[in-house]
Amino acid sequence: MKKSIICLTFIFFMNNAVFSGTVGGERPDRSPSWVGSVVNKIEDIIIKKAKEAVKTEKKLENASSKKPWYGGKSEKKKLERQLESEENELKNCLSSRPTNSKSNYEKHIVKTREEAYNDSNRPNNEVIELTFSLENINTIIKKYEERVTRNPSNYDIAIEYYETYLICLKCLIDMHNEFISSAANDYPRMIADNKDKIKNQIAEINKELPNKKDSENVELLKSNKQYLETLLTALDEAKVTLSLQKKWAEDNLPKLEERRKTTETTLNTARITKDVSGLVTGIKAKFESLQVSMPPLIMFKLDESKLKSK
C-alpha cells in the first residue's frame, strides 16, 4: 500500500466554523469498545441500521404527500427526513473501523469546531472512511453468504441479504460522490486559503526583518520564513496528492454503480417471482474483485508553538 507522508509542523489559521460530526472527513467512529465488541461487532450494528433504513424506505414508497389539515409536514416529508437521518447514521457506521481490521491507518479525531476548519487531515479521513466502508461491506457479504448457504431456499434471508447490501451500496456511492465533490471544490480552496495566509505572513516577515537589530530575533524570523516557504512547497504537493485521491474515488464509482444496478434488478425480480435461487451466488466474487487499496495520503503534524514569537 503506497503512502505519501509530508511531516511538517504548522499553526493553521483556525476560525469558527459550522462543525458536524456526520460529514465526510469528520464522521464519528461507531465501533464498539473492546467490552462491547464481545456482544456486538460493527458489522452487526451496520446490518441493524441498514434494516431500519430499508424498512423506512418501504414505508416511503406508499406514503401520502398530502399535508394534514392542521398544517405541518406530510407523511412523505417526515419519512424522507427520517430516511435521510437513518442513512446518515448508516454511513457513520459503515465508515467506522472494521472488526479485526489489519489497517494501520487511523483517523484524525476532530474534537473542536476550530479544528474542523482548514484541517489538512479531512481529505485523508474521508479516504480512510471510504476504505473502511468497503472493508465492512465485504465482511457483511461474507456473513450473509454463510447464512444463505446454510438456508439456500429461505426467501426471507436471501431478500434481507440483498436489501442490506443494496442500501449499503447506495450509501457508499453517496459517500464517494461527496468526497469527489469536496476534492474538486472544498479541499483545493482550503489549500489555496492557507497558501494565501502563508504568503501574507512571509510578506510581513520581509517588512519586519530590516527593522530588527537583535540577532536572536533576526534568526527567529529567518527561521520562520524558511519554514513557511517549505510549507508552501508542501501545500503544492498536497494538491497533487489530493488529485490522486479524487481519481481513486472516481475509478471506484462506475464499478459500484454497476453492482448497484445489477443488485437492484435481481432483487426486484426475486420479489416478483419469489424465486431466490439466483440470489445465492454472484455478489461475493464481484465485490471482492473491486480494487480497494488506499491511495496516497497527505499528513501534517500540527504544532502551534512553531511560529510563536519569543
GUBA-483457 format. One line per field, with one value per residue: residue in one letter; x, z, y of N, C-alpha, C, O in turn; residue number from 1. Coordinates in steps of 0.1 Angstrom, whole numbers, plus 2048, in hexadecimal, padded with zeros to 3 digits. Layout:
type	[A_...]
nu	[X_...]
nw	[Z_...]
nv	[Y_...]
cau	[X_...]
caw	[Z_...]
cav	[Y_...]
cu	[X_...]
cw	[Z_...]
cv	[Y_...]
ou	[X_...]
ow	[Z_...]
ov	[Y_...]
seq	[NUM_...]
***
This chain:
type	[M_K_K_S_I_I_C_L_T_F_I_F_F_M_N_N_A_V_F_S_G_T_V_G_G_E_R_P_D_R_S_P_S_W_V_G_S_V_V_N_K_I_E_D_I_I_I_K_K_A_K_E_A_V_K_T_E_K_K_L_E_N_A_S_S_K_K_P_W_Y_G_G_K_S_E_K_K_K_L_E_R_Q_L_E_S_E_E_N_E_L_K_N_C_L_S_S_R_P_T_N_S_K_S_N_Y_E_K_H_I_V_K_T_R_E_E_A_Y_N_D_S_N_R_P_N_N_E_V_I_E_L_T_F_S_L_E_N_I_N_T_I_I_K_K_Y_E_E_R_V_T_R_N_P_S_N_Y_D_I_A_I_E_Y_Y_E_T_Y_L_I_C_L_K_C_L_I_D_M_H_N_E_F_I_S_S_A_A_N_D_Y_P_R_M_I_A_D_N_K_D_K_I_K_N_Q_I_A_E_I_N_K_E_L_P_N_K_K_D_S_E_N_V_E_L_L_K_S_N_K_Q_Y_L_E_T_L_L_T_A_L_D_E_A_K_V_T_L_S_L_Q_K_K_W_A_E_D_N_L_P_K_L_E_E_R_R_K_T_T_E_T_T_L_N_T_A_R_I_T_K_D_V_S_G_L_V_T_G_I_K_A_K_F_E_S_L_Q_V_S_M_P_P_L_I_M_F_K_L_D_E_S_K_L_K_S_K]
nu	[808_807_814_815_825_826_838_834_835_81D_80B_7EB_7D3_7BA_796_775_75E_742_73C_73A_735_72E_735_748_76A_769_75A_74B_759_749_74F_74E_75A_775_76A_74F_750_750_736_729_732_741_737_71F_711_70F_6FF_6E7_6E1_6DE_6C8_6B4_6B4_6AC_692_685_688_677_65E_65D_658_63C_632_61E_61D_60E_607_5FF_5DE_5E1_5F8_61C_636_633_62C_63D_653_65C_665_679_68C_691_69C_6B3_6C1_6C6_6D5_6EB_6F5_6FB_710_722_727_730_748_758_773_77B_773_78E_79F_7BB_7C8_7DF_7D9_7CC_7B1_7B2_7A6_78E_789_780_76E_77F_794_789_789_79A_7AA_7C4_7C2_7A9_7A3_7B2_7A6_78D_793_79C_784_775_783_782_766_763_770_761_748_750_754_73A_72E_73A_730_715_716_71D_706_6F2_6FC_6F9_6DD_6D0_6B7_6A9_695_691_6AA_6BB_6B0_6B3_6CE_6D5_6C7_6D4_6EE_6EA_6E1_6F7_70A_6FF_702_71E_725_71A_72B_744_73E_73B_754_763_758_760_77C_77F_777_774_78C_7A3_79F_7A2_7BE_7C8_7BF_7CF_7E8_7E8_7E6_7FF_811_80B_815_830_835_831_846_85C_859_85E_877_88D_88C_893_8AB_8B6_8C8_8BF_8A3_8A3_8AD_899_883_88C_88E_873_86A_877_86B_850_852_85A_842_830_839_833_817_811_818_805_7EE_7F2_7F2_7D8_7CA_7CF_7C2_7A8_7A5_7A7_78F_77D_783_779_75E_74E_74F_742_728_720_71E_709_6F3_6F0_6EB_6D3_6C1_6C1_6B7_69D_692_692_680_668_666_66A_67E_69D_6B4_6C6_6D2_6E4_6FF_719_71C_732_74B_74C_74D_764_777_77A_792_7A0_7B6_7C7_7CB_7E7_7F0_7ED_7FE_7FF_812_806_811_80E_820_835_836_835_83E_85C]
nw	[800_7F6_803_808_81C_82B_842_856_86B_875_87C_876_869_87D_87D_889_87F_86F_87E_87A_884_871_857_839_83F_859_867_882_895_898_8A1_8B9_8DB_8E9_8FD_8F6_8DC_8DF_8E2_8CD_8AC_894_87A_880_88B_875_863_872_872_856_850_85E_84F_836_83C_841_828_819_824_81C_801_7FE_80B_813_802_809_81D_840_84D_861_85B_859_853_838_837_826_824_83F_841_82D_839_84F_843_837_84E_85A_846_846_860_85B_849_85A_86A_857_84F_865_879_86E_87C_88A_878_863_85B_85D_85E_86D_876_879_895_898_8AE_8B6_8AB_8A0_897_881_86C_84F_853_84B_84C_845_829_829_83E_832_81D_82B_838_822_81A_831_830_819_821_837_82B_81C_830_839_823_823_83B_836_81F_82C_83B_827_819_82B_82C_811_804_812_810_81E_82B_815_807_81A_81B_802_802_818_80E_7F7_801_810_7FB_7ED_800_801_7E7_7E8_7FB_7ED_7D8_7E7_7F1_7D9_7D0_7E5_7E2_7CA_7CF_7EB_7F9_7E9_7EA_805_807_7F6_804_81C_810_807_820_82B_819_81E_838_833_825_839_84A_83A_839_854_85A_852_866_87E_897_8AA_8AB_8B2_8AE_893_888_890_881_867_868_86B_853_840_847_841_825_81E_825_813_7FB_803_804_7E9_7E0_7EE_7E0_7C9_7D3_7DD_7C5_7BC_7CF_7C9_7AF_7B5_7C3_7AE_79C_7AA_7AA_792_792_7AA_7A5_790_79E_7AF_79E_792_7A9_7B2_79D_79E_7B7_7B5_7A3_7B1_7C6_7B8_7AC_7C1_7C1_7CD_7C4_7B3_7C2_7D3_7CB_7BE_7C7_7D9_7CB_7B8_7C7_7D6_7C2_7BE_7BE_7DB_7E7_7F9_7EE_7EC_80A_819_834_850_86C_886_897_8AD_8BA_8A9_89A_8AC_8B8_8CA]
nv	[7F4_815_833_855_86B_88A_899_8B2_8D0_8E7_905_906_91D_922_925_92C_914_904_8E6_8C4_8A3_890_890_88A_882_88A_878_867_84B_82D_814_7FA_7FB_7E7_7D7_7D8_7CD_7B2_7AA_7B8_7BF_7D6_7D0_7C3_7D8_7E8_7D9_7D9_7F5_7F8_7E8_7F6_80D_803_7FA_813_81E_80E_815_82F_82C_829_83F_85B_87B_890_8AC_8AE_8B7_8CA_8D7_8D7_8BD_8A6_882_876_889_888_86E_86E_87F_870_859_864_86B_852_845_856_84F_835_838_842_82C_819_825_821_813_7F3_7D2_7C0_7CC_7CE_7E4_7FF_819_836_84B_86E_87C_894_8AC_8C6_8E3_8F6_8E6_8D9_8EB_8F2_8DB_8C6_8AB_8A3_89A_883_875_870_860_849_843_83A_824_813_80F_800_7E9_7E1_7DB_7C6_7B3_7B0_7A5_78B_781_77F_76E_756_751_74F_739_725_724_721_723_735_74F_768_76D_76F_785_799_79A_7A5_7BD_7CA_7CB_7DB_7F4_7FC_7FE_814_828_828_830_84A_855_853_865_87D_880_884_89C_8AD_8AB_8B7_8D1_8DC_8D3_8DB_8F7_8FB_8F5_90A_921_91E_920_93B_948_941_94D_967_969_965_97C_98F_988_98F_9AA_9B0_9A7_9B9_9CC_9C0_9BE_9AE_991_977_979_97F_967_956_95F_95B_93F_938_942_932_91A_91E_921_907_8FA_905_8F8_8DE_8DF_8E2_8C9_8BB_8C1_8B3_898_897_898_87E_86F_877_86C_851_84D_853_83F_829_82D_827_80B_805_810_7FF_7E7_7EE_7F2_7D8_7C9_7D5_7CF_7B2_7AF_7BA_7A9_791_797_798_77E_76D_75C_752_746_752_764_75A_758_76C_788_788_781_795_7AD_7AA_7AC_7C6_7E0_7EC_7F7_811_833_84A_85C_87D_88B_8A0_8AD_8BF_8DB_8F3_903_909_921_935_954_95E]
cau	[800_80F_811_81D_823_82E_838_837_82E_819_7FF_7E1_7CB_7AD_78B_769_757_737_743_731_73C_727_738_754_776_767_750_74F_75B_73E_754_74C_766_77A_760_743_751_74E_728_726_73D_73C_72F_712_70A_70C_6F4_6DC_6DE_6DA_6BA_6AB_6B2_6A4_684_680_688_66B_653_65D_652_62E_62F_616_624_605_609_5F3_5D5_5E5_605_628_63B_62B_631_648_65E_661_66C_685_695_695_6A5_6C0_6C8_6CA_6DF_6F7_6FB_700_71D_72C_72B_738_756_75F_77E_775_777_79A_7A6_7CA_7CC_7E7_7D4_7C4_7AB_7B5_79A_78C_783_77A_769_78A_79C_783_78B_7A7_7B1_7CA_7BF_79C_7A2_7B8_79C_782_798_79C_776_770_78A_77C_759_765_774_755_73E_755_752_72C_72B_73E_727_708_719_71D_6F8_6EB_701_6F2_6CF_6D0_6AA_6A2_692_692_6B8_6C1_6AB_6B9_6DC_6D6_6C2_6DE_6F9_6E6_6E1_705_710_6F9_709_72C_725_718_738_74E_73A_73D_763_767_754_769_789_77F_773_777_79A_7AC_79D_7A9_7CC_7CA_7BE_7DB_7F4_7E6_7EA_80D_817_809_81E_83D_836_833_854_865_858_862_885_897_88A_897_8B9_8BA_8CC_8B6_896_8A5_8AE_88B_87B_892_88B_865_868_87B_861_844_855_859_835_82A_83C_82B_809_810_818_7F8_7E4_7F5_7EE_7CA_7C5_7D0_7B7_79C_7A5_7A4_780_776_784_771_750_746_74E_737_71C_71D_719_6FC_6E9_6EF_6E4_6C5_6BA_6C0_6AE_68F_68D_68F_674_65D_665_66C_689_6A9_6BF_6CF_6D8_6EE_70D_71B_721_73F_756_74C_751_772_77F_77C_79F_79E_7C2_7C5_7D4_7F1_7EA_7F5_7FC_806_812_803_818_80B_82B_83F_837_833_84A_861]
caw	[800_7F4_80C_807_828_82C_851_859_876_871_883_86C_86D_880_87F_88C_873_872_880_87B_885_869_849_835_845_867_86C_88F_895_8A0_8A5_8C7_8E3_8EA_904_8EE_8D0_8E3_8DF_8C1_8A3_88B_86F_885_88C_867_85E_879_86C_848_851_862_843_82C_841_83E_819_814_829_813_7F3_7FE_813_80D_801_80D_82A_849_84D_86B_857_85C_848_833_83B_81D_828_84B_83E_826_843_858_83B_836_85B_85B_83C_84B_86A_854_843_866_86E_84C_84F_872_878_86D_886_886_86C_862_856_866_85D_878_873_882_89C_899_8BC_8B7_89F_89A_890_875_862_848_858_840_84D_840_81D_82D_845_829_815_834_83A_817_81A_83C_82C_810_829_83F_822_818_83B_839_818_828_845_82F_817_834_83F_81B_815_834_82A_803_7FF_81B_809_826_82D_808_804_824_817_7F6_807_820_805_7EE_808_813_7EF_7EA_809_7FD_7DB_7EC_801_7E2_7D1_7F0_7F1_7CC_7D0_7EF_7DD_7BF_7D3_7F8_7FE_7E2_7EF_812_804_7F1_80F_824_808_807_82D_82C_811_826_844_82E_822_846_84F_832_83E_862_85B_852_873_889_899_8B3_8A3_8B6_8A8_885_885_892_876_85C_869_868_845_839_84A_839_817_81D_826_806_7F2_807_800_7DB_7E0_7F3_7D5_7C0_7D9_7DD_7B8_7BB_7D7_7C2_7A4_7BB_7C5_7A1_796_7B1_7A9_787_797_7B4_79E_789_7A8_7B4_793_791_7B6_7B2_793_7A3_7C3_7B0_79C_7BC_7CD_7B0_7A9_7CD_7BF_7D2_7C0_7AC_7CC_7DC_7C7_7B5_7CE_7E0_7C2_7B1_7D0_7D9_7B6_7BE_7C4_7E6_7ED_7FB_7E7_7F5_814_81E_842_856_87A_88A_8A3_8AF_8C0_8A0_895_8B7_8BA_8D8]
cav	[800_820_83D_861_872_897_89B_8C0_8D6_8F5_909_90A_929_91C_92E_925_90F_8FB_8DA_8B9_896_887_893_884_888_88D_86F_860_83D_826_807_7F8_7F9_7D9_7CF_7D8_7C5_7A4_7A8_7BF_7C3_7E1_7CB_7C0_7E5_7ED_7D1_7DE_802_7F6_7E2_801_816_7FC_7FB_821_81F_807_81D_83B_829_82B_84A_866_888_89A_8B2_8AC_8C3_8D4_8DC_8CF_8B6_89A_875_874_891_883_861_872_884_864_850_86C_86A_844_843_85D_847_829_83C_843_81E_813_82B_81F_809_7E5_7C8_7B9_7D2_7CE_7F1_807_827_83C_858_879_87F_8A2_8AE_8D3_8EA_8FC_8DC_8D5_8F4_8F1_8D0_8BF_89D_89F_891_876_86E_86C_854_83E_83F_833_817_80C_80C_7F5_7DE_7DD_7D5_7B9_7AA_7AD_79B_77E_77C_77B_762_74A_74E_74A_72B_71B_724_726_725_73E_75B_773_770_773_792_7A2_79B_7AE_7CA_7D0_7CE_7E6_801_7FF_802_821_831_828_838_857_859_856_872_888_883_889_8AA_8B4_8AB_8C0_8DE_8E0_8D1_8E4_904_8FB_8F6_917_92A_91D_926_94A_94D_93F_957_974_968_967_98A_996_986_997_9B8_9B2_9A4_9C5_9D4_9B9_9BF_9A3_985_96C_97C_97E_959_950_963_954_931_937_944_926_910_921_91E_8F9_8F6_908_8ED_8D2_8E1_8DF_8BB_8B6_8C2_8A7_88C_898_894_870_86A_879_863_844_84C_853_832_820_830_81F_7FD_804_812_7F3_7DD_7F2_7EF_7CA_7C4_7DA_7C7_7A5_7AF_7BD_79C_787_79B_795_770_766_752_757_73E_75B_76D_753_75A_778_794_787_782_7A2_7B8_7A8_7B0_7D5_7E4_7F5_7FC_81F_83C_851_866_889_88D_8AB_8AD_8CD_8E0_901_90B_90B_92E_93F_95D_95E]
cu	[809_80B_81A_81B_82C_82D_83D_830_82A_80C_7F6_7D8_7BD_7A2_77F_762_74C_73D_739_739_736_729_745_761_775_75D_754_751_751_743_753_75A_76A_76F_753_744_750_73F_724_732_738_734_721_70A_706_700_6E7_6D7_6D9_6CC_6B0_6A9_6AA_695_67E_67F_67B_65E_652_657_643_629_627_61E_61A_608_5FD_5EB_5DA_5F3_610_62C_633_632_63E_655_664_66A_679_690_69A_69F_6B3_6C8_6CE_6D5_6EC_6FD_701_70E_727_731_734_746_75E_769_778_77B_784_7A1_7B5_7D0_7D4_7E2_7CA_7BE_7B0_7A8_799_783_77C_776_775_793_796_785_799_7B0_7B7_7C7_7B2_79B_7A8_7AD_791_787_798_78E_771_776_784_76E_759_768_768_74B_743_753_743_728_72F_735_71A_70A_718_70E_6F0_6EF_6FA_6E3_6CC_6C2_6A2_6A1_695_6A1_6BE_6BD_6B1_6C7_6DD_6D1_6CD_6EA_6F6_6E6_6EF_70C_70B_701_718_72E_723_725_743_74B_73D_74C_768_764_75D_777_78A_77D_778_786_7A4_7AB_7A3_7B8_7D0_7C9_7CA_7E7_7F4_7EB_7F9_815_816_813_82C_83F_838_841_85E_865_85F_872_88F_897_890_8A7_8BF_8BC_8C3_8A8_897_8A6_8A1_883_87F_88E_87C_862_86B_871_855_846_855_84B_82D_82D_834_81C_807_810_80B_7EE_7E6_7EF_7DE_7C3_7C5_7C5_7AA_79A_7A2_795_779_777_77C_762_748_745_743_72A_717_717_70B_6F1_6E6_6E7_6D6_6BC_6B7_6B6_6A0_689_689_683_667_65B_665_676_696_6B5_6CA_6D6_6E3_6FC_70E_721_72F_74B_757_751_760_77C_782_789_79D_7AA_7C2_7CF_7DE_7EA_7F3_7F3_805_806_810_80A_817_816_835_841_835_840_84F_864]
cw	[800_7FD_80B_814_828_83B_853_865_872_878_878_872_870_882_883_87F_878_873_882_87C_87B_85A_846_83A_854_86E_879_88D_89E_8A4_8B4_8CE_8E4_8F2_8FC_8E2_8D3_8DF_8D1_8B9_89A_880_873_886_87E_861_865_874_85E_848_855_856_838_82F_83E_830_813_818_820_806_7F3_807_80C_80D_805_81B_833_849_857_868_85B_850_844_838_833_821_835_849_836_82F_84C_850_83A_843_85D_852_841_857_865_84F_84F_86A_863_84C_85C_870_878_879_881_87A_86E_85E_861_867_868_873_87D_888_89D_8A5_8BD_8AA_898_892_883_869_85C_84E_84D_841_848_834_820_834_83C_821_81E_837_82F_817_825_837_822_817_832_837_81E_823_83C_82F_81D_832_83F_826_81F_838_833_817_81E_832_81B_7FE_808_814_811_828_820_805_80D_820_80C_7FA_80F_817_7FD_7F5_80C_807_7EB_7F3_805_7F0_7DF_7F2_7F7_7DB_7DA_7F1_7E4_7CB_7D9_7E9_7D1_7C3_7E0_7FC_7F6_7E7_7FD_810_7FF_7FB_818_81D_809_815_830_825_818_832_83F_82B_82E_84C_847_835_84B_863_85B_85F_87F_88B_8A2_8AB_8A6_8AE_898_881_886_886_869_85C_866_859_83D_83B_842_82A_814_81D_819_7FB_7F6_803_7F1_7D9_7E4_7E8_7CB_7C6_7DA_7D0_7B6_7C3_7D0_7B6_7A9_7BD_7B8_79B_79D_7AD_79E_78B_7A1_7AE_796_792_7AD_7AA_792_79E_7B6_7A8_798_7AF_7BF_7AA_7A7_7C4_7C6_7AF_7B6_7CC_7C3_7CD_7B9_7B6_7D4_7D8_7BF_7BC_7D2_7D6_7BB_7BA_7D4_7CE_7B6_7C5_7CF_7ED_7EE_7F3_7F1_7FE_816_82D_848_865_87E_897_8A4_8B4_8B5_89C_89F_8B8_8C8_8DD]
cv	[80C_82C_849_869_87F_89A_8A9_8C5_8E4_8F8_90E_915_924_927_926_921_906_8ED_8CF_8AC_88C_88A_88C_88A_88A_883_868_851_836_818_805_7F7_7EA_7D1_7CE_7CE_7B6_7A0_7AC_7C2_7CE_7DC_7C8_7CD_7EA_7E6_7D6_7EB_801_7F1_7ED_80A_810_7FC_808_823_819_80F_829_839_82C_836_855_873_893_89F_8B0_8B9_8CE_8DA_8D3_8C7_8AA_88D_873_87C_88D_877_864_877_879_85B_857_86A_85C_840_84A_855_83A_82C_83D_835_817_818_829_813_7FB_7DC_7C1_7BF_7D1_7DB_7F9_816_82A_849_862_87E_88E_8A5_8BC_8D9_8F0_8F3_8D8_8DE_8F3_8E5_8C7_8B0_899_897_883_86E_868_860_848_839_837_825_80E_807_800_7E8_7D8_7D6_7C7_7AE_7A6_7A3_78D_778_777_76F_755_747_749_73C_721_71A_729_728_72F_74C_768_777_775_782_79C_7A5_7A6_7BC_7D2_7D4_7DA_7F3_806_804_811_82B_833_831_847_85D_85C_863_87E_88B_889_898_8B2_8B5_8B4_8CE_8E3_8DF_8D9_8F3_906_8FC_904_922_92A_923_935_94F_94C_94A_965_974_96B_976_993_994_98E_9A5_9BA_9B0_9B0_9CD_9CD_9BA_9B4_997_979_96D_97A_96F_952_953_95C_945_92F_939_938_91B_912_91E_90F_8F4_8FA_8FD_8E0_8D3_8DF_8D0_8B5_8B7_8B7_89A_88C_894_885_869_86B_86F_855_842_84C_846_827_821_828_810_7FB_807_806_7E8_7E1_7EF_7E0_7C4_7C9_7D2_7B9_7A4_7B1_7B0_792_78A_798_786_767_75B_758_74F_747_764_767_756_768_784_793_789_790_7AD_7B6_7AC_7BF_7D8_7EE_7FA_80B_827_842_85A_871_88A_898_8AA_8BC_8D0_8EF_909_90F_919_939_947_95D_96C]
ou	[811_7FF_826_810_838_822_849_826_832_804_7F8_7D6_7B5_7A5_77F_761_74B_742_72F_743_739_721_74D_762_77F_758_760_74A_751_73B_757_764_762_76C_74D_73A_74E_73D_71D_73C_72C_72A_718_6FE_6FC_6F7_6DD_6CB_6D0_6C4_6A5_69E_6A2_68D_672_675_674_655_647_651_63E_61D_629_625_61E_60B_5F2_5F0_5D7_5F9_60E_627_62C_63E_648_660_670_674_683_69B_6A6_6A9_6BD_6D4_6D9_6DE_6F7_70A_70B_717_732_73C_73E_750_769_768_770_786_784_7A8_7BB_7DC_7D0_7E7_7C1_7C5_7B2_79F_7A1_778_773_77A_776_798_79E_784_7A3_7BC_7AF_7C9_7AF_794_7A3_7AB_78C_77E_794_78B_76A_770_782_76A_751_763_767_745_73B_750_73F_720_727_732_715_701_712_70A_6E8_6E7_6F7_6DD_6C6_6C0_696_6AA_69B_6A5_6C6_6C5_6B5_6CC_6E6_6D7_6D0_6EF_6FF_6EC_6F2_714_714_705_71D_738_72A_729_74B_754_742_750_770_76C_762_77E_795_782_781_78C_7AD_7B5_7A9_7BE_7DA_7D2_7D0_7F0_7FE_7F2_7FF_81E_820_818_834_84A_840_846_867_86F_865_878_898_8A0_891_8AE_8CA_8B3_8C0_8A3_88E_89F_89E_87C_877_88A_878_85A_864_86E_84F_83D_850_847_824_824_82F_816_7FC_809_807_7E5_7DC_7E8_7D8_7B9_7BD_7C0_7A2_78F_79A_78F_76F_76E_777_75B_73E_73A_73B_720_70B_70E_703_6E7_6DA_6DE_6CD_6B1_6AC_6AE_697_67E_67F_67B_65D_650_661_677_69B_6C1_6D6_6DF_6EB_705_703_72A_737_754_762_759_767_788_78A_78C_798_7AA_7BE_7DA_7DD_7DF_800_7E8_811_7FC_818_809_81D_816_83E_84D_833_84B_847_869]
ow	[809_7FF_80C_816_826_840_852_869_86D_87B_871_87E_867_888_882_876_883_869_88A_874_87C_852_84F_83A_85B_879_87A_884_8AA_8A9_8BC_8C8_8DF_8EE_8FC_8DD_8C9_8DB_8CA_8BE_898_87C_86B_884_87D_85C_85E_871_85A_83F_84F_854_832_827_839_82B_80B_810_81D_800_7E9_80A_800_817_804_824_82E_847_855_870_85F_845_84D_83D_838_822_836_84F_838_82E_84F_856_83A_842_862_856_83F_857_86A_84F_84D_86D_867_84A_85D_867_881_87E_876_872_878_85C_86C_86E_86B_86D_889_881_8A4_8A6_8C5_89F_88C_887_87A_85E_863_84D_845_837_846_834_81B_832_83E_81F_81A_838_831_814_823_83B_823_814_833_83B_81C_820_83F_831_81A_832_843_825_81B_838_835_813_81A_835_819_7F4_806_813_80C_828_821_800_809_821_80D_7F5_80D_819_7FA_7EF_80D_808_7E7_7EE_806_7EF_7D9_7EF_7F9_7D9_7D5_7F1_7E5_7C6_7D5_7EA_7CD_7BC_7E1_801_7FC_7E8_800_818_804_7FC_81C_823_80B_816_837_82A_818_835_846_82E_82E_851_84D_835_84E_86B_864_862_88A_881_8A0_8A3_89C_8A9_892_877_87E_881_861_852_85F_854_834_832_83C_824_80A_815_815_7F4_7ED_800_7ED_7D0_7DF_7E8_7C6_7BF_7D9_7D0_7AF_7BF_7D0_7B4_7A3_7BA_7B7_794_797_7AD_7A1_788_7A1_7B2_796_78F_7B0_7AE_792_79C_7BA_7AC_797_7B0_7C4_7AC_7A6_7C8_7CC_7B0_7B5_7D4_7BD_7D2_7BA_7B2_7DA_7E1_7BB_7B6_7D0_7D9_7BA_7B6_7D5_7D0_7AE_7D0_7CC_7F7_7E4_7F0_7FD_7FB_814_831_844_86B_879_8A1_89D_8B3_8B8_89A_89C_8B9_8D2_8E8]
ov	[80E_82E_847_86E_87E_89E_8AC_8BF_8EC_8F0_918_916_923_932_91A_928_901_8E8_8D0_8AB_880_888_889_897_88D_885_864_84B_838_810_80E_7F4_7E2_7C6_7C3_7C9_7AE_795_7A6_7C8_7CF_7E2_7C9_7CE_7F0_7EC_7D8_7EE_808_7F6_7ED_80F_817_7FE_809_82A_81F_810_82E_842_830_838_857_877_89F_897_8B0_8C4_8DA_8E1_8C7_8C9_8A4_88E_86E_877_88D_876_85D_873_878_857_850_868_85A_839_844_854_836_824_839_834_811_810_82E_80B_7F7_7DF_7BD_7B8_7D4_7DC_7F9_81E_823_851_85F_883_895_8A1_8BD_8D4_8F0_8F6_8D4_8DA_8F4_8E6_8C1_8A9_88D_88C_879_862_85D_857_83D_82D_82D_81B_802_7FC_7F6_7DD_7CC_7CC_7BE_7A3_79B_79A_783_76C_76D_766_74B_73B_740_734_716_710_734_730_731_753_771_783_77F_78A_7A7_7B0_7AF_7C6_7DE_7DF_7E3_7FD_811_80D_819_836_83E_838_84F_868_865_86B_888_897_892_8A0_8BD_8C0_8B9_8D8_8EC_8E9_8DF_8FA_910_904_90A_92B_935_929_93C_959_954_950_96D_97F_971_97B_99C_99E_994_9AC_9C5_9B6_9B0_9D4_9D3_9B8_9B0_992_972_964_975_96B_949_94A_957_93F_925_932_934_913_908_91A_90B_8EB_8F2_8F9_8D9_8C9_8DA_8CB_8AA_8AE_8B1_893_881_88E_87F_85F_862_869_84D_838_844_842_81E_817_823_80A_7F2_800_803_7E1_7D8_7EA_7DC_7BC_7C1_7CE_7B4_79B_7AB_7AD_78B_781_794_781_75C_752_762_752_744_76B_76E_757_76D_78B_79C_791_795_7B6_7C0_7AE_7C3_7D3_7F9_800_812_823_841_860_870_889_899_8A5_8C4_8C9_8F6_915_917_91E_945_942_95B_96D]
seq	[1_2_3_4_5_6_7_8_9_10_11_12_13_14_15_16_17_18_19_20_21_22_23_24_25_26_27_28_29_30_31_32_33_34_35_36_37_38_39_40_41_42_43_44_45_46_47_48_49_50_51_52_53_54_55_56_57_58_59_60_61_62_63_64_65_66_67_68_69_70_71_72_73_74_75_76_77_78_79_80_81_82_83_84_85_86_87_88_89_90_91_92_93_94_95_96_97_98_99_100_101_102_103_104_105_106_107_108_109_110_111_112_113_114_115_116_117_118_119_120_121_122_123_124_125_126_127_128_129_130_131_132_133_134_135_136_137_138_139_140_141_142_143_144_145_146_147_148_149_150_151_152_153_154_155_156_157_158_159_160_161_162_163_164_165_166_167_168_169_170_171_172_173_174_175_176_177_178_179_180_181_182_183_184_185_186_187_188_189_190_191_192_193_194_195_196_197_198_199_200_201_202_203_204_205_206_207_208_209_210_211_212_213_214_215_216_217_218_219_220_221_222_223_224_225_226_227_228_229_230_231_232_233_234_235_236_237_238_239_240_241_242_243_244_245_246_247_248_249_250_251_252_253_254_255_256_257_258_259_260_261_262_263_264_265_266_267_268_269_270_271_272_273_274_275_276_277_278_279_280_281_282_283_284_285_286_287_288_289_290_291_292_293_294_295_296_297_298_299_300_301_302_303_304_305_306_307_308_309_310]
***
